[in-house]
């Protein structure tokens, strides 16, 4: 499944390593990486959900492309 929906991402907050993100590598290539539990655990413990982090463009999650 692919989504840009922050509301859907909220449901995966407890299993962040099941979420993959695409990172641009040059003009026409992307790499696929799982989200890092280590990088996000402090934010999640502070009450952030994945969708919230996506909405604000957190660099560990990514964000809306517009």
Backbone as a chain_set.jsonl record, in Angstrom:
{"seq": "XXXXXXXXXXXXXXXXXXXXXXXXXXXXXXXXXXXXXXXXXXXXXXXXXXXXXXXXXXXXXXXXXX", "coords": {"N": [[0.842, -1.149, 0.0], [0.478, 2.224, -0.693], [0.701, 5.553, 0.457], [-0.177, 8.983, 1.086], [-1.395, 9.808, 3.254], [-1.704, 11.281, 6.307], [-3.449, 10.563, 8.347], [-3.85, 7.807, 8.003], [-1.225, 6.939, 8.408], [-0.97, 7.375, 11.138], [-2.014, 5.076, 12.316], [0.069, 3.305, 12.205], [1.919, 3.986, 14.076], [2.745, 2.486, 16.28], [4.246, 0.532, 15.13], [6.575, 1.31, 13.591], [8.703, 0.356, 12.007], [7.518, -1.099, 10.05], [6.808, 0.647, 8.133], [7.723, 2.04, 5.107], [9.871, 4.349, 3.462], [10.448, 6.433, 0.647], [13.403, 7.667, -0.656], [14.827, 10.243, -2.474], [17.316, 9.789, -4.911], [19.283, 11.412, -6.759], [18.131, 12.521, -10.026], [16.303, 10.644, -11.084], [16.111, 8.352, -9.543], [15.29, 6.355, -6.695], [15.653, 5.313, -3.299], [14.542, 2.775, -1.08], [13.651, 2.783, 2.235], [13.204, 1.525, 5.542], [11.408, 3.114, 8.221], [13.097, 4.367, 11.098], [13.109, 2.977, 14.225], [14.767, 3.698, 16.337], [15.431, 6.392, 15.763], [12.97, 7.606, 15.982], [11.794, 6.996, 18.422], [11.975, 8.676, 20.761], [10.413, 10.88, 19.989], [7.936, 9.676, 19.599], [7.441, 8.754, 22.185], [7.068, 11.223, 23.339], [4.544, 11.78, 22.526], [4.002, 12.212, 19.855], [2.575, 11.19, 16.737], [2.95, 9.122, 13.806], [1.636, 10.281, 11.592], [1.394, 12.958, 12.386], [4.085, 13.723, 12.485], [4.675, 13.431, 9.808], [3.012, 15.402, 8.706], [4.277, 17.761, 9.571], [6.623, 17.606, 8.241], [8.837, 16.202, 9.243], [12.209, 15.237, 9.104], [12.952, 12.571, 9.545], [10.797, 11.096, 8.858], [9.69, 12.137, 6.553], [7.49, 13.89, 4.379], [4.6, 15.722, 3.25], [4.641, 16.058, -0.25], [4.237, 18.563, -1.336]], "CA": [[0.0, 0.0, 0.0], [1.185, 3.501, -0.734], [-0.2, 6.607, 0.92], [0.276, 10.291, 1.551], [-2.397, 10.141, 4.258], [-1.233, 11.312, 7.689], [-4.396, 9.854, 9.206], [-3.537, 6.384, 7.892], [0.079, 6.718, 9.04], [-1.146, 7.336, 12.593], [-2.286, 3.7, 12.732], [1.32, 2.552, 12.194], [2.833, 4.585, 15.049], [3.281, 1.445, 17.162], [5.064, -0.427, 14.366], [7.198, 2.196, 12.603], [9.601, -0.342, 11.08], [6.705, -1.641, 8.959], [6.566, 1.741, 7.193], [8.866, 2.308, 4.234], [9.874, 5.67, 2.827], [11.248, 6.558, -0.565], [14.314, 8.807, -0.629], [15.326, 10.57, -3.811], [18.747, 9.655, -5.185], [19.458, 11.974, -8.095], [16.938, 12.981, -10.745], [15.325, 9.625, -11.467], [16.239, 7.142, -8.745], [14.876, 6.409, -5.301], [15.942, 4.156, -2.46], [13.461, 2.472, -0.155], [14.205, 2.538, 3.567], [12.221, 1.494, 6.629], [11.577, 4.135, 9.246], [13.964, 3.911, 12.18], [12.558, 3.025, 15.585], [15.719, 4.433, 17.184], [15.346, 7.829, 15.503], [11.633, 8.129, 16.256], [11.256, 6.568, 19.721], [11.806, 9.821, 21.673], [9.284, 11.693, 19.525], [6.717, 8.91, 19.859], [7.243, 8.803, 23.641], [6.58, 12.572, 23.647], [3.155, 11.889, 22.105], [3.856, 12.382, 18.412], [2.195, 10.043, 15.919], [3.61, 9.21, 12.5], [0.943, 11.246, 10.741], [1.759, 14.307, 12.828], [5.459, 13.971, 12.033], [4.588, 13.579, 8.351], [2.397, 16.71, 8.433], [5.223, 18.856, 9.81], [7.81, 17.402, 7.405], [9.977, 15.702, 10.013], [13.146, 14.601, 8.17], [13.045, 11.13, 9.775], [9.589, 10.478, 8.31], [9.361, 12.694, 5.24], [6.354, 14.791, 4.504], [3.848, 15.991, 2.036], [5.552, 16.506, -1.313], [3.88, 19.884, -1.842]], "C": [[0.9, 1.228, 0.0], [0.206, 4.593, -0.316], [0.549, 7.908, 1.177], [-0.665, 10.755, 2.661], [-1.807, 10.119, 5.67], [-2.153, 10.534, 8.628], [-4.148, 8.35, 9.17], [-2.204, 6.07, 8.572], [-0.02, 6.652, 10.565], [-1.349, 5.91, 13.101], [-1.021, 2.842, 12.796], [2.336, 3.084, 13.213], [3.474, 3.534, 15.95], [4.154, 0.427, 16.444], [5.785, 0.306, 13.23], [8.089, 1.465, 11.607], [8.848, -1.034, 9.956], [6.399, -0.59, 7.899], [7.855, 2.006, 6.418], [8.74, 3.702, 3.651], [10.784, 5.64, 1.614], [12.103, 7.81, -0.448], [14.884, 9.011, -2.023], [16.846, 10.443, -3.865], [18.977, 10.146, -6.612], [18.119, 12.337, -8.714], [15.877, 11.895, -10.932], [15.405, 8.337, -10.649], [15.817, 7.395, -7.298], [15.402, 5.179, -4.575], [14.792, 4.009, -1.47], [14.085, 2.094, 1.178], [13.082, 2.452, 4.59], [12.462, 2.669, 7.576], [12.363, 3.536, 10.403], [13.292, 4.085, 13.541], [13.461, 3.85, 16.493], [15.591, 5.94, 17.004], [14.011, 8.421, 15.942], [11.133, 7.858, 17.671], [11.049, 7.732, 20.694], [10.599, 10.666, 21.285], [7.959, 10.987, 19.816], [6.416, 8.895, 21.356], [6.736, 10.166, 24.091], [5.149, 12.794, 23.171], [2.935, 12.109, 20.621], [3.385, 11.075, 17.776], [2.846, 10.221, 14.556], [2.955, 10.237, 11.588], [1.269, 12.683, 11.099], [3.158, 14.668, 12.342], [5.505, 14.168, 10.524], [4.043, 14.962, 7.984], [3.388, 17.861, 8.584], [6.523, 18.679, 9.033], [9.036, 16.959, 8.174], [10.92, 14.928, 9.088], [13.306, 13.094, 8.376], [11.852, 10.374, 9.195], [9.365, 10.906, 6.864], [8.2, 13.651, 5.423], [5.655, 14.979, 3.19], [4.776, 16.546, 0.968], [5.215, 17.886, -1.87], [4.009, 20.922, -0.77]], "O": [[1.958, 1.241, 0.63], [-0.968, 4.564, -0.686], [1.75, 7.916, 1.448], [-0.728, 11.943, 2.975], [-1.448, 9.054, 6.174], [-1.692, 9.92, 9.59], [-4.229, 7.688, 10.204], [-2.075, 5.043, 9.238], [0.76, 5.951, 11.208], [-0.903, 5.574, 14.198], [-1.043, 1.761, 13.384], [3.494, 2.666, 13.204], [4.631, 3.683, 16.343], [4.74, -0.448, 17.082], [5.626, -0.036, 12.058], [8.22, 1.909, 10.467], [9.465, -1.511, 9.003], [5.795, -0.905, 6.874], [8.927, 2.172, 6.998], [7.637, 4.177, 3.38], [11.769, 4.903, 1.575], [11.587, 8.893, -0.171], [15.36, 8.073, -2.663], [17.56, 10.923, -2.984], [18.875, 9.37, -7.562], [17.106, 12.448, -8.022], [14.683, 12.193, -10.938], [14.816, 7.328, -11.038], [15.97, 8.493, -6.764], [15.575, 4.121, -5.181], [14.157, 4.988, -1.079], [14.934, 1.206, 1.253], [12.117, 3.213, 4.522], [13.587, 3.151, 7.71], [12.296, 2.332, 10.651], [12.956, 5.197, 13.948], [12.974, 4.616, 17.325], [15.636, 6.687, 17.981], [13.931, 9.613, 16.241], [10.131, 8.444, 18.082], [10.035, 7.765, 21.39], [9.849, 11.117, 22.15], [6.985, 11.618, 20.227], [5.256, 9.01, 21.753], [6.051, 10.266, 25.109], [4.59, 13.871, 23.382], [1.791, 12.186, 20.173], [3.754, 9.989, 18.223], [3.246, 11.325, 14.188], [3.645, 10.98, 10.89], [1.405, 13.531, 10.217], [3.391, 15.772, 11.851], [6.285, 14.977, 10.022], [4.546, 15.612, 7.069], [3.347, 18.824, 7.817], [7.429, 19.504, 9.146], [10.159, 17.3, 7.803], [10.468, 14.046, 8.358], [13.755, 12.402, 7.462], [11.896, 9.152, 9.057], [8.899, 10.113, 6.046], [7.971, 14.158, 6.521], [6.073, 14.46, 2.155], [5.606, 17.411, 1.252], [5.872, 18.331, -2.811], [3.748, 22.099, -1.016]]}, "num_chains": 1, "name": "protein.A"}
